[in-house]
Each structure stands twice: as structure tokens, then as C-alpha cells.
Amino acid sequence: MNNISVVIPVGPAETNLDPMLRQLIYMGDASQVIFVFCPQSEHLMTQLPSHQQIKFLTVEAGRATQLNAGAAQVDNGYIWFLHLDSLITNTQWQMLNQSLQRKPDCLHYFDLRFQSDGNGPMWLNSQGANLRSRWLGLPFGDQGFCLSVNQFEKLGGYPVDAPYGEDHLFIWRAHQKRIKLANTGAELSSSARKYAATGWGRLTLIYQLYWIKQALPQLWILLKRRVASF
């Protein structure tokens, strides 16, 4: 097995750690599992079991800030960034390890499958995310990024000044730094509760507009760097 540390941010809106805690059995070979709380969620620390594998800390709220703080606790090996609402089994753990063995210098991600807690044709969103990842090389954070500590430091971490899409910008940094992406070949299940709360059509449209707006200047940066390197 590879030396993998798991980083899980716990945002202000979270109310329960139980679903993720039930999955710790599948991370038994992880070097450490790091929960990164913010002041609004730190009361959930009491739900954590007492185990030397489990670490926790509190930092300012913000997904990028929390992800970076968790990564800073990892000295070597690989960092696997998981959302609190991701669902994994032993399959994801095994497939990730195999993918890391094949391509240790890549940024690894999973295919996305939405859970049944949303509304509307969520299968279409899953399919769209997977096509975007494979054809455009643009997976998002709910697809479980994993990369080495050295590669993470090369990318400078997640951008904390971005109003949204820190995971999207992180992937663009990888392209600009010529770090290749690798699909693990397994699906990672993620909650669709935001679609239920906001409405499928409205949130789908918002997300599409946001990522395209954010991608255009990053594409221009990438093209300029590629031309300058010739």
C-alpha cells in the first residue's frame, strides 16, 4: 500500500460526521485521516473516535483554507482530498492505490456518481462531469483528488483568494505546471443535496456558467505559457 493521508474539510453547514465515520473502516491502511474543522463546525469534534490514526484541527472557514491546512500536516507520501459527503468502499481505496502505483507523479481523480438525495436527472450531471473530466481534463473536487506532497507543494496549494471554484483553479494550475491527470477507473459517490435545496435546473445552469467563466482566463494563461515555451 502507498503512504496516503486523507484530508477531509468540515464546513460551517455540516451537522453530522456519522456517514463519513462509518467509512473509516475502508481507510484502515491510511497513514492518517485529518478532519479540518472551522469555528462554526468544531463542536462536531466530539463525534470523532479516539484513535491515533485520526487527527483534527480548526482553522478559518473556507474550503481552500481548510484543505491547505490539512495538507500542511502531511510531510510525505500522498494526500487524498475527500468531501465529507463522499461515499467510499474498499473498491475506491484499492483502485486509488493501484492508480498511484501505475502513475505516481500524476494527479489522480475518480469518476463521479451522484447519490439519490437530489432531484432532477442527476445521472445527466454525473455523465457531464465525467465527460468534462476525460475530454477536457477538468475534474472537480468532489471527484476525490489525490497527489503527492511534492506535487501539491509545486502547485502552491488551493487558491484561497478565489470566491468559488478553488478545486477548478487547482486543476488549471496542474495543467499549467504540466502535471498530468490520471483517472483511477473507479466511481466516487457524492451527495446531490444542493440540487434538492436549490433546484436541479437552476443550480446546473449556475455551475455551468461559473466554471466556463472561470476557465476562459485560465485557458488563455495556459496557451500563453505553452507558446512561450516553444
GUNU-972078 format. One record per residue (C-alpha): residue number from 1; residue in three letters; x, y, z. Coordinates in steps of 0.25 Angstrom, whole numbers, plus 5000, padded with zeros to 4 digits. Each point is the difference from the previous one (the first is absolute). Layout:
<marmis>
> NUM,ala,X,Y,Z $
...
</marmis>
This chain:
<marmis>
> 1,met,5000,5000,5000 $
> 2,asn,5004,5014,4998 $
> 3,asn,5002,5011,5010 $
> 4,ile,4987,5007,4999 $
> 5,ser,4995,5011,5010 $
> 6,val,4985,5003,4999 $
> 7,val,4996,5015,5001 $
> 8,ile,4985,5003,5003 $
> 9,pro,4995,5014,5002 $
> 10,val,4988,5002,5009 $
> 11,gly,4992,5013,4995 $
> 12,pro,4991,5009,5008 $
> 13,ala,4988,4994,4995 $
> 14,glu,5003,4985,5004 $
> 15,thr,4992,4994,5012 $
> 16,asn,5004,4986,5001 $
> 17,leu,5013,4992,4997 $
> 18,asp,4994,4986,5002 $
> 19,pro,4999,4996,4985 $
> 20,met,5015,5003,4998 $
> 21,leu,5004,4994,5013 $
> 22,arg,4993,4987,4996 $
> 23,gln,5010,4999,4988 $
> 24,leu,5012,5001,5008 $
> 25,ile,5001,4985,4999 $
> 26,tyr,5004,5001,4986 $
> 27,met,5011,5010,5003 $
> 28,gly,5007,4991,5010 $
> 29,asp,5013,5000,4992 $
> 30,ala,5000,5015,4999 $
> 31,ser,5012,5007,5008 $
> 32,gln,4990,5010,5006 $
> 33,val,4986,5005,4998 $
> 34,ile,5000,5015,5002 $
> 35,phe,4987,5007,5003 $
> 36,val,5001,5015,4998 $
> 37,phe,4989,5008,5008 $
> 38,cys,4997,5015,5000 $
> 39,pro,4995,5007,5012 $
> 40,gln,4985,4998,4996 $
> 41,ser,5002,4985,4999 $
> 42,glu,5010,4997,5011 $
> 43,his,4989,4995,5009 $
> 44,leu,4999,4988,4991 $
> 45,met,5014,4996,5005 $
> 46,thr,4994,4992,5012 $
> 47,gln,4994,4990,4990 $
> 48,leu,5014,4996,4996 $
> 49,pro,5005,4986,5005 $
> 50,ser,5013,5000,5008 $
> 51,his,5010,4994,4991 $
> 52,gln,5015,5003,4997 $
> 53,gln,4997,5000,4985 $
> 54,ile,4990,5011,5001 $
> 55,lys,5005,5015,5001 $
> 56,phe,4992,5013,5001 $
> 57,leu,5002,5015,5000 $
> 58,thr,4992,5012,4999 $
> 59,val,5003,5012,4990 $
> 60,glu,4992,5011,4994 $
> 61,ala,4988,4996,4992 $
> 62,gly,5002,4998,4985 $
> 63,arg,5002,4988,4992 $
> 64,ala,5013,5004,4994 $
> 65,thr,5006,5004,5013 $
> 66,gln,4995,4988,5007 $
> 67,leu,5006,4991,4989 $
> 68,asn,5013,5007,5001 $
> 69,ala,5001,4999,5015 $
> 70,gly,4997,4985,4999 $
> 71,ala,5011,4998,4990 $
> 72,ala,5010,5008,5008 $
> 73,gln,4999,4988,5010 $
> 74,val,5005,4990,4990 $
> 75,asp,5015,4999,4999 $
> 76,asn,5002,4990,4989 $
> 77,gly,4992,4990,4992 $
> 78,tyr,4987,5003,4993 $
> 79,ile,4988,5009,5004 $
> 80,trp,4986,4995,4997 $
> 81,phe,4990,5011,5001 $
> 82,leu,4986,4995,5003 $
> 83,his,4987,5008,5002 $
> 84,leu,4993,4997,5013 $
> 85,asp,4987,4995,4992 $
> 86,ser,5009,4990,4991 $
> 87,leu,4996,4986,5001 $
> 88,ile,5011,4990,4998 $
> 89,thr,5002,4985,5002 $
> 90,asn,5013,4991,4999 $
> 91,thr,4999,5001,4985 $
> 92,gln,5004,5014,5000 $
> 93,trp,5011,4998,5009 $
> 94,gln,5006,4989,4992 $
> 95,met,4998,5006,4987 $
> 96,leu,5007,5013,5005 $
> 97,asn,5012,4992,5004 $
> 98,gln,5001,4993,4987 $
> 99,ser,4999,5013,4993 $
> 100,leu,5011,5006,5008 $
> 101,gln,5009,4988,4998 $
> 102,arg,4998,5002,4985 $
> 103,lys,5002,5015,4999 $
> 104,pro,5006,5005,5013 $
> 105,asp,5002,5014,4994 $
> 106,cys,4986,5003,4995 $
> 107,leu,4988,5007,5007 $
> 108,his,4990,4989,5002 $
> 109,tyr,4985,5001,5000 $
> 110,phe,4987,4992,4999 $
> 111,asp,4988,4999,4991 $
> 112,leu,4988,5007,5007 $
> 113,arg,4987,4994,5004 $
> 114,phe,4990,5008,5007 $
> 115,gln,4992,4994,5011 $
> 116,ser,4985,4999,5000 $
> 117,asp,4998,5012,5010 $
> 118,gly,4998,5010,4988 $
> 119,asn,4989,5003,4990 $
> 120,gly,4999,5000,4985 $
> 121,pro,5008,4991,4991 $
> 122,met,5013,5000,5008 $
> 123,trp,5006,4989,4991 $
> 124,leu,5001,5010,4990 $
> 125,asn,5009,5009,5009 $
> 126,ser,5008,4988,5003 $
> 127,gln,5002,4997,4986 $
> 128,gly,5003,5014,4996 $
> 129,ala,5011,5001,5011 $
> 130,asn,5006,4987,4996 $
> 131,leu,5001,5005,4985 $
> 132,arg,5005,5013,5004 $
> 133,ser,5011,4993,5008 $
> 134,arg,5004,4990,4989 $
> 135,trp,4999,5010,4988 $
> 136,leu,5004,5013,5006 $
> 137,gly,5009,4995,5012 $
> 138,leu,4991,5008,5010 $
> 139,pro,4995,4991,5012 $
> 140,phe,4995,5008,5012 $
> 141,gly,5003,4998,5015 $
> 142,asp,4988,4990,5002 $
> 143,gln,5008,4990,4992 $
> 144,gly,5010,4998,5011 $
> 145,phe,5013,5006,4995 $
> 146,cys,5013,4993,5005 $
> 147,leu,5014,5004,4997 $
> 148,ser,5014,4999,5007 $
> 149,val,5004,5010,5010 $
> 150,asn,5011,5005,4991 $
> 151,gln,4990,5002,4988 $
> 152,phe,4991,5007,5010 $
> 153,glu,5011,5010,5004 $
> 154,lys,5004,5002,4986 $
> 155,leu,4985,5005,4997 $
> 156,gly,5001,5009,5012 $
> 157,gly,4987,4994,5006 $
> 158,tyr,4986,5005,4998 $
> 159,pro,4998,5014,4996 $
> 160,val,4994,5007,5013 $
> 161,asp,4996,5013,4993 $
> 162,ala,4990,4994,4990 $
> 163,pro,4986,5003,5003 $
> 164,tyr,4996,4986,4995 $
> 165,gly,5006,4988,4992 $
> 166,glu,5013,4998,5008 $
> 167,asp,5000,4986,4995 $
> 168,his,4998,5004,4986 $
> 169,leu,5011,5010,5000 $
> 170,phe,5009,4990,5007 $
> 171,ile,4998,4991,4988 $
> 172,trp,5004,5011,4991 $
> 173,arg,5013,5002,5008 $
> 174,ala,5003,4986,4997 $
> 175,his,4998,5001,4985 $
> 176,gln,5009,5013,5001 $
> 177,lys,5011,4993,5008 $
> 178,arg,4999,4988,4990 $
> 179,ile,4995,4990,5011 $
> 180,lys,4992,4989,4993 $
> 181,leu,4987,4995,5005 $
> 182,ala,4996,4985,5002 $
> 183,asn,4986,4994,5001 $
> 184,thr,5000,4989,5010 $
> 185,gly,4990,4992,4993 $
> 186,ala,4990,5000,5011 $
> 187,glu,4988,5008,5004 $
> 188,leu,4999,5009,5012 $
> 189,ser,4986,5003,5005 $
> 190,ser,4997,5014,5005 $
> 191,ser,4987,5007,5006 $
> 192,ala,4990,5007,4991 $
> 193,arg,4994,5008,5011 $
> 194,lys,5003,5013,4995 $
> 195,tyr,4992,4997,4988 $
> 196,ala,4988,4996,5008 $
> 197,ala,5001,5013,5008 $
> 198,thr,5002,5010,4988 $
> 199,gly,4993,4993,4989 $
> 200,trp,5007,4991,4989 $
> 201,gly,4998,5009,4988 $
> 202,arg,5004,5013,5008 $
> 203,leu,5013,4994,5006 $
> 204,thr,5004,4992,4988 $
> 205,leu,5000,5013,4992 $
> 206,ile,5007,5008,5011 $
> 207,tyr,5011,4990,5000 $
> 208,gln,5002,5000,4985 $
> 209,leu,5001,5015,4999 $
> 210,tyr,5009,5001,5012 $
> 211,trp,5010,4989,4995 $
> 212,ile,5000,5005,4986 $
> 213,lys,5002,5015,5004 $
> 214,gln,5012,4995,5009 $
> 215,ala,5006,4991,4990 $
> 216,leu,5002,5010,4989 $
> 217,pro,5011,5009,5006 $
> 218,gln,5007,4988,5005 $
> 219,leu,5000,4994,4986 $
> 220,trp,5006,5013,4995 $
> 221,ile,5011,4999,5011 $
> 222,leu,5003,4985,4996 $
> 223,leu,5000,5004,4985 $
> 224,lys,5010,5011,5002 $
> 225,arg,5009,4992,5008 $
> 226,arg,5000,4988,4990 $
> 227,val,5003,5010,4989 $
> 228,ala,5012,5007,5008 $
> 229,ser,5006,4986,5003 $
> 230,phe,5002,4997,4985 $
</marmis>
